[in-house]
Amino acid sequence: MATAGTATRNVVIQRLTDSRLFDQVSDVILRCFCEPGGEPVNDILGITSSDFQHMIGASVSPMYQEGACFVAMDIGTGRVAGAVVGGDMVPLPGRSSEDPSVFDLGKLRDPMDLIEAVEGIYLPKRGLAPGNPTRRRGVVFHHWMFVVHPDYRGQRLLERLLVAQLGWAKTAGYLYSVAECTSRYSWASMQRLGAVEQARINYATWRNRDGVLSLAGIPPPHTACVCAEVDLVGWKAPVER
Ligand SMILES: CC(C)(COP(=O)(O)OP(=O)(O)OC[C@H]1O[C@@H](n2cnc3c(N)ncnc32)[C@H](O)[C@@H]1OP(=O)(O)O)[C@@H](O)C(=O)NCCC(=O)NCCS
């Protein structure tokens, strides 16, 4: 494991534009979302990297192309230390779980239903509900996945990545930026950057489409999927200490 001070000093945040890094970023996402003790929802459901792999191809890789993803690079080793993946909240046609033809969800059905349930509360507030004929791109930026490699955790690296991505989204003209935080840690990072809770689904009481409390065993500190929104119009990047 990298020592805290050294790792922090050597890590720079940059926009993910170099396609040679895409595979390395995908590997870190797969690890963080599928390892035991990683992302809480996948963890309790026992989702493995082979279950999750098609999510990378169908949903994550197209976001790399949108140019709104950021990566934390360890310049000492050339390793990817973390990444934030995101894009417009309103997907391009054929790029969404709203379109069942895009991919067979398999074991990812519960996580995607959970996200859709949270978004079902949030999106109408911003006039972006699926099927709304006036919904348009360019209003809400969507932070889709957050990962920090285990060797670099606990140093607020996610926060540094988010500051870069929020700044980019504001400059691009977005009014709001939103994340469905399944981890207490991502929700805490968003809160420190000024996010406000817009919707919440508690793991103890959420039932999947078979009526099963499939997420009730998620251990603390993770208790809920929280839809966290930053109002970008008034948002300013915190001054680096
Ligand atoms: C969520 C995640 C991106 C946070 O990254 P991070 O930059 O390390 O976040 P922070 O530095 O704010 O640390 C968060 C907590 O991690 C814990 N932590 C510290 N060192 C750690 C380590 N070596 N390993 C695991 N967790 C550690 C700390 O308890 C810290 O909590 P605290 O703020 O109460 O001290 C990262 O934990 C991760 O990749 N998790 C797996 C994927 C995931 O859940 N993504 C979010 C889904 S919305």
The ligand as an SDF file (V2000), in Angstrom:
LIG
                    3D

 48 50  0  0  0  0  0  0  0  0999 V2000
  -15.8170    5.6480   -2.5150 C   0  0  0  0  0  0  0  0  0  0  0  0
  -14.3450    5.8530   -2.8280 C   0  0  0  0  0  0  0  0  0  0  0  0
  -14.2050    6.3300   -4.2750 C   0  0  0  0  0  0  0  0  0  0  0  0
  -13.8130    6.9430   -1.8410 C   0  0  0  0  0  0  0  0  0  0  0  0
  -12.4820    7.2300   -2.1930 O   0  0  0  0  0  0  0  0  0  0  0  0
  -11.4490    8.0280   -1.2480 P   0  0  0  0  0  0  0  0  0  0  0  0
  -10.8210    9.1040   -2.0610 O   0  0  0  0  0  0  0  0  0  0  0  0
  -10.5450    7.0660   -0.5970 O   0  0  0  0  0  0  0  0  0  0  0  0
  -12.3890    8.7010   -0.1430 O   0  0  0  0  0  0  0  0  0  0  0  0
  -11.9230    9.4050    1.2150 P   0  0  0  0  0  0  0  0  0  0  0  0
  -10.4680    9.7470    1.1760 O   0  0  0  0  0  0  0  0  0  0  0  0
  -12.9200   10.4770    1.4460 O   0  0  0  0  0  0  0  0  0  0  0  0
  -12.0750    8.2680    2.3190 O   0  0  0  0  0  0  0  0  0  0  0  0
  -13.3680    7.7590    2.6450 C   0  0  0  0  0  0  0  0  0  0  0  0
  -13.2720    6.7640    3.7580 C   0  0  0  0  0  0  0  0  0  0  0  0
  -12.4920    5.6470    3.3330 O   0  0  0  0  0  0  0  0  0  0  0  0
  -11.9180    5.0560    4.4960 C   0  0  0  0  0  0  0  0  0  0  0  0
  -10.5280    4.6250    4.2260 N   0  0  0  0  0  0  0  0  0  0  0  0
   -9.3940    5.2370    4.5170 C   0  0  0  0  0  0  0  0  0  0  0  0
   -8.3410    4.5190    4.1540 N   0  0  0  0  0  0  0  0  0  0  0  0
   -8.8210    3.4160    3.5760 C   0  0  0  0  0  0  0  0  0  0  0  0
   -8.2390    2.2970    2.9910 C   0  0  0  0  0  0  0  0  0  0  0  0
   -6.9180    2.1530    2.9120 N   0  0  0  0  0  0  0  0  0  0  0  0
   -9.0470    1.3610    2.4730 N   0  0  0  0  0  0  0  0  0  0  0  0
  -10.3860    1.5020    2.5430 C   0  0  0  0  0  0  0  0  0  0  0  0
  -10.9820    2.5590    3.0810 N   0  0  0  0  0  0  0  0  0  0  0  0
  -10.2120    3.5090    3.6100 C   0  0  0  0  0  0  0  0  0  0  0  0
  -11.8770    6.0630    5.5910 C   0  0  0  0  0  0  0  0  0  0  0  0
  -12.5870    5.5050    6.6580 O   0  0  0  0  0  0  0  0  0  0  0  0
  -12.5920    7.2810    5.0170 C   0  0  0  0  0  0  0  0  0  0  0  0
  -13.5970    7.6630    5.9100 O   0  0  0  0  0  0  0  0  0  0  0  0
  -13.4100    8.9860    6.8320 P   0  0  0  0  0  0  0  0  0  0  0  0
  -13.6750   10.1420    5.9270 O   0  0  0  0  0  0  0  0  0  0  0  0
  -14.4670    8.8140    7.8480 O   0  0  0  0  0  0  0  0  0  0  0  0
  -12.0250    8.9940    7.3650 O   0  0  0  0  0  0  0  0  0  0  0  0
  -13.5380    4.5490   -2.6240 C   0  0  0  0  0  0  0  0  0  0  0  0
  -13.7320    4.0960   -1.3000 O   0  0  0  0  0  0  0  0  0  0  0  0
  -13.9250    3.4360   -3.6030 C   0  0  0  0  0  0  0  0  0  0  0  0
  -13.4260    3.3600   -4.7050 O   0  0  0  0  0  0  0  0  0  0  0  0
  -14.8540    2.5340   -3.1830 N   0  0  0  0  0  0  0  0  0  0  0  0
  -15.3080    1.4160   -4.0080 C   0  0  0  0  0  0  0  0  0  0  0  0
  -16.2220    1.8670   -5.1580 C   0  0  0  0  0  0  0  0  0  0  0  0
  -17.3880    2.6890   -4.6420 C   0  0  0  0  0  0  0  0  0  0  0  0
  -18.0390    2.3380   -3.6750 O   0  0  0  0  0  0  0  0  0  0  0  0
  -17.6460    3.8180   -5.3460 N   0  0  0  0  0  0  0  0  0  0  0  0
  -18.7010    4.7410   -4.9800 C   0  0  0  0  0  0  0  0  0  0  0  0
  -20.0070    4.2700   -5.4890 C   0  0  0  0  0  0  0  0  0  0  0  0
  -21.1670    5.6280   -5.5690 S   0  0  0  0  0  0  0  0  0  0  0  0
  1  2  1  0
  2  3  1  0
  2  4  1  0
  2 36  1  0
  4  5  1  0
  5  6  1  0
  6  7  2  0
  6  8  1  0
  6  9  1  0
  9 10  1  0
 10 11  2  0
 10 12  1  0
 10 13  1  0
 13 14  1  0
 14 15  1  0
 15 16  1  0
 15 30  1  0
 16 17  1  0
 17 18  1  0
 17 28  1  0
 18 19  1  0
 18 27  1  0
 19 20  2  0
 20 21  1  0
 21 22  1  0
 21 27  2  0
 22 23  1  0
 22 24  2  0
 24 25  1  0
 25 26  2  0
 26 27  1  0
 28 29  1  0
 28 30  1  0
 30 31  1  0
 31 32  1  0
 32 33  2  0
 32 34  1  0
 32 35  1  0
 36 37  1  0
 36 38  1  0
 38 39  2  0
 38 40  1  0
 40 41  1  0
 41 42  1  0
 42 43  1  0
 43 44  2  0
 43 45  1  0
 45 46  1  0
 46 47  1  0
 47 48  1  0
M  END
$$$$
